[in-house]
Amino acid sequence: MKPYVVFAPGPEVLEDKRAWQGCPTIARTRGGRLFAGWYTGGAFEPCITNFNVLVQSDDNGESWSKPILAVYADTEKRIRNIDIQLWVDESNRLWVMWTHSPYYETSKEATIRTNTPWDYHREFTGVEAMICNDPDAEVLRWEEPRRICDGFLRCKPIITKKGEYLFPAYDWIHADRYMLRFSSDRGETFRNIVAAKKPQNEVYDETMAYEVGDKLCIHARTNLGYYSYAESLDGGETWSETTEYEKAPSTRFYLARLSSGELVYVRNISDTARTGMKVCLSEDDGKTWPYQLVLDTRESVSYPDLAEGEEGVLYIVHDRERDNRAHLNRETWTSKAAKEILLSRVTVADIRRGKLGEGSYAARVISKGGMDYVEK
């Protein structure tokens, strides 16, 4: 195993050592085990000491383990390993993926008094994956991590009707186009598809894809006050012009097709800020969203991800006040941000009636960073 992948990591990854944490992801296995992951470490994001953690639940999300796995920076190659993403494929294989982000030899650890150190982001990124073939086993056994494709993966893959894996890993090389990665051999190799032209040279595309009949649809984040939309009628070879889908803040969302056929959409309630979180349901392939359920009404909530269970149960994670520059006292240089990872367990029926049913809950804290950051 690569030296930066550590099983049963030490106390440095525990909640009381986390000055910030966020960008969560969740997956559910065929046997009902839940896995969640997010990244943390250092003063905030980005920092050369950021790392990813993975936790699991064997009681339907009621309790969670300490980190069973941590993915640290590869200091030998000066690569940050960030933005963990989880996915369970059609064979019940658990994919734990993260993004490479190289940094310079001169890069220093971030501090709360400095501007965001963008020298951590260079011209090269790539996605590394580690697969567990039996994630329901008592003892988890993992394949060796391997780099699977170029780009920055921040959203879940899908399996197309043709049986191909589609990984929406965007990059900064094709700054004016959306990028998609397709695999016809279950993730062994990938080919790149240069998709629709972006409405701007956007850095954080965070693209999500789904199909409507023979049509491939993509939505992406922008900095223009809306989420974008484009479609292809030939499997990604040619694309429509990119249009505005709906007003939205510049942040990640979740949009995918459920096994029952409806589309599910998780996004901020506000159209201009990271305020509130809601889950929506569409029966007409995203033309309208008549069913909505509010999950959180607070400020500074972001980065939803979703896993589908049985009988219409949905597991949704998001973060709150992940950046410890929230509630920053600039006289004492201390911060008391919430640093929360939140889980909602709801059903499709809950969304249809617009309120929680028995056994459902919204925005329950499953992890809270315990270090009130103090800049010395």
N, C-alpha and C positions, 0 to 999 in steps of 0.2 A: 504494500500500500504506500502511496506517496506520503512523504513525511509531514506535509501540512494537513493531512486528513487524520484526525485523532479520535479514536473511540474511547468512551468513558473519560472525557476530558476532566481536568482538575477544577479547583475552586475558582479559578480566574474567569470561568464562564457563567457562574451562578448569578442570580438576580441581584444580590447585594453588591456586585462588582460592575453592574451595567449602568453607565452614565446616560445611555440612550439605547433605544432598540426600536425596530420598525420594519416595514415592508414585508408583512407576513405572507405565508402561503400554506395551503392545507391540502391533504389528500386522504382518501378513504380506500382501504383495501376491500377485496371481495369478502373477506372474513369479518369485516366490520372494524378493524383496527384503524385508528386515526393517527396521522402524522402531521405535525406542523413545524414550520421553520421560519426563521427571520434572521436579520443580521444586526450586529451590535459591535461592541468593542471600540475603544478609544474615546475621544471627546465627543465626536458626532460623525456624521457622514458628509463627505468622504474623509477617511483617515487611513494611513498606512497600517494601522493596527486594527482595522475592522475585521470581523470574522463572522461566519455563519454558524447557527446552532440548529439542531434537529431534536425534537421531542416527540413522544408518542403517548397515546391514550388507549387503554384497553377496556374502558367503561363508558364508551359513547361520549367522550368529552367531559365527563364529570371531574376527572382528575388527570393530571399530566405528569410525566416523568421529569426528572432532571435531564439536561442535555445528554443524549446518548451518542452524539457525534458533534464534532466541531470541525469546521474547515477554515484554517487560518491563512494568512498571506504566505505566499511562496517567497520568502526573503532572499533565497539564493538567486532566483530569477527576477526579483523585484516585481512581483505580480500580486495585486490585491485580488482575493477571491470573494466576490460580493453577490448580493441579490440572489439568494437561494430560491429555487423554484421546484415545486413538487408536482409529480404527475404519475398516475397509475394507468398503464396501458391495457389493451384488450386481453392480455395474458396474465393480468394481475402482477405485472412487474412494477416495482416502485422505482421511479427515476428521481434521483436527487441531483439537481443541476445547479450550477452557479456560473457566474460570468467572470472572466479574466479582465483585469484592468491594470495594465502595467504602470509603474511609476518610475521616476528618475532616481538616479543614484543620489542626487542632491535633495530629494524630497524629504521633508521633515514631518514629524507627527503634528497633526492639526491641534490648534488650541482655540478656545472659545473666543479669544480676542482677535483672531486673525480672520481674514476673508477666506471664503471657500477656496481651497488649494486645487485649482483645476489642472495643475501639472500632474495630477494623478491620472488624468484621462489623456491617453495618447491615441495615435492613429490605429492601434491594433486592439481589438477585443476578440474574445472567443468564448464559446460555451463548453464547459466540461461537465461530464455526466458520470454518475456512479449508480449502478443498477443493483437492486436486491431482487432476486428471482422469486423468492418466497417471503414476502413481507409479513405474512401471518404466522411464520414459524416462531417457536419459542426462542431460538437462537438465530439472529439475523446474520446472513452471510452475503458479502458484497463482492461484486466484480471490481477489478481495478479501475480507478477513474480514468477516463479518456476524453480527449478533446473531440467533440462531435461535429462542430460547425463554427463558421465565423459568426460574428454578431453578438448582440446583447439580448438575452432572453429574459423577459420580465413578465411574460404571460404564458398561460398553459397552451401546450400543443393540442391539436385535434387529429382525429383519424378521418380522412375523407371517405366518401362513398366508394372510391376506387381502392380503398384500403391503404392509401399512402399516409404516412405521418407528415403533418405540416407543423413545423416549428416557426413561429413568428419572431425570429431573432433578427432584429434590425441592426444596422451598422451606421458608421459615420463616414465610410468610404463613399457609398452612394448617397450622399447627403440630400439629394433632391428627389430620391425615389424610395418607396417602401420596399423592403426586402423580405422575402419568405424563403424558407429552407424546406425542401421536400425530400422524403426518403421512401423508396419503394422496397427496401429490405429491412424493415422494422428497426430503423435507426442505426444500421451499420455504416451506411454512407449517405451523404446528402448532396443534392444539387440545388443551386441557387436560382431563384426566380426574381428578376427585377420587375417589381410590380408598378402600381400607379404612381404618377408624379405627385409629390407632396404639394400642399398649398404654400409651404414655406420650408426652408431647410431646417427641419425640426430635429432636435437631438433626441428627445425622449418620446419616441413614437408609441411604445408600449401597445403594439398592435394586437387586436383580437380578431379571429377569423371564424366563420361558420358558413354552411352551405344552405342554399334555398333551391331545391331541385338540382339542376345542373349548374347553377350559378354559385360562384365563390365570392363571398362578401368579406370585406375587411373594414374595421373601424380603428381609428387611432387618435391618440392625444395630440393636441396642438397647443400653441401659445396664443391663439387667435380668438379665444373665447368660445370655442366649440369643439366637439369631436367630429372628425372627418369620416367620410364614407367613400368607398370605391368598390367596383364589382368587375368580375371577369366571367365571360360566358364560355371560355375555352380552357378552363383549368389553370389559368394564370398566365397564358401566353400574351394576351392583350387585355387592356384594362380601360374602363371608362375614365372620364375625368373625375378628379376628386372633388367632392362637394361637401357642404356643411350638413352634418346629420342633425345635431341639436346643440343648443347653447350648453356650455359646460366649463368648469374651471380647468386649469392646466394640471391634471393629476390622473393617476391610473384609475381605470374602471374595470369591470368584469362583464363580459357579454358572451354567452354561449348557448348551445342548444341542449336541452335536457333529454333524457332517454324517452320521455313521454311525448316529445315533439315540440313543446313550447320553447320559446327563447326566454332566458333569464338574464337580467341586467341589474348589476349592482353599481351604484354611483352616488356621489354626493347629492344632497337635496338642493343645495345652492347651485346656481348657474355661474357664480363668480368666485366662490371661495371654497375651501375645504371644510365646509360646515354641513353637518348632518350626513347620514348615510341611509339609503333606502334600497330595497330590492323590488324589482318590477318584473311583470310577466306579460308576454305577448303571445297571442294565438294567431297572429297574421304576419309572422316572419319579420317583426320589428317595425311594421307600419304604425302601429299604435301600442300603447302600454296601459291598458285600462285597469290593471290590478297592481297595487303598490302597497308595500308594508314598510313603515319607518322602523329602522333598527337603532338609530342614534340621532339625537338632535343637537349634540354639542359641537363646538368649534375644534379645529385642528384634528379632524378625523380623515383618514385616507387609506389608500392602497388595499382595496378589498380583493379577496380571492375566495373561491368556492369549490367545494367537493360535494358530489351528489351521493346520497345513501339510498337505501331501499324505501319503497312505499312513499315516495315524494318528500323525503327528509333532505334538507339542504344544510350544509355546514359552511358558515361564512365567517371569515376572519377579516379584521381590519385593525389599524393602529390608531392611537390617540396621543397627541403631543409627543411624538417620537423624538423631535429635535430638542435637545436640552437648551437651545437658545430661546425656547419659549419660557416666559416668566423669568427672564434673565435680569438680575439686579446688577446694573453696570457700575455701581459703587463698590459692592463687595465681590463682584464677579462670581456670583453663585446662581444656580438655577434649580428650580423645583418642578420641572416638567413632569407630567403624569407617566410618560414612558410605558404605556399600556399596550398589550396585545389582547384583543377582544374577540370572543367567539359568539356567534349567534347560531342557534339551532332552531330552524323554522321548517315549516312544511309548505308545499305548494298550496294546500288548502288555506293555510294562514294568509298567504299572499292574496289569494282570491277574495277573502273576506276582509282583508285589511287590518287584521288584529291577531294577536298571538292566541293559539289554542293551548289545550292542556299538554304539558310536557315540553312546550316550546319556550325559548327565552331569547333575549336580544342583548348584545353588547356586554356579555359577561366577561370579566377580567380573568384571563388564564395565565398571564404573566405580567409582572410589574417591575420595572427596573428600580432597584433599591438604593442606588447611589445618587445623592443630591450633589450634582457636580459643583466643584469648587475650583476655580482657576487660580493657581498659585503664582 
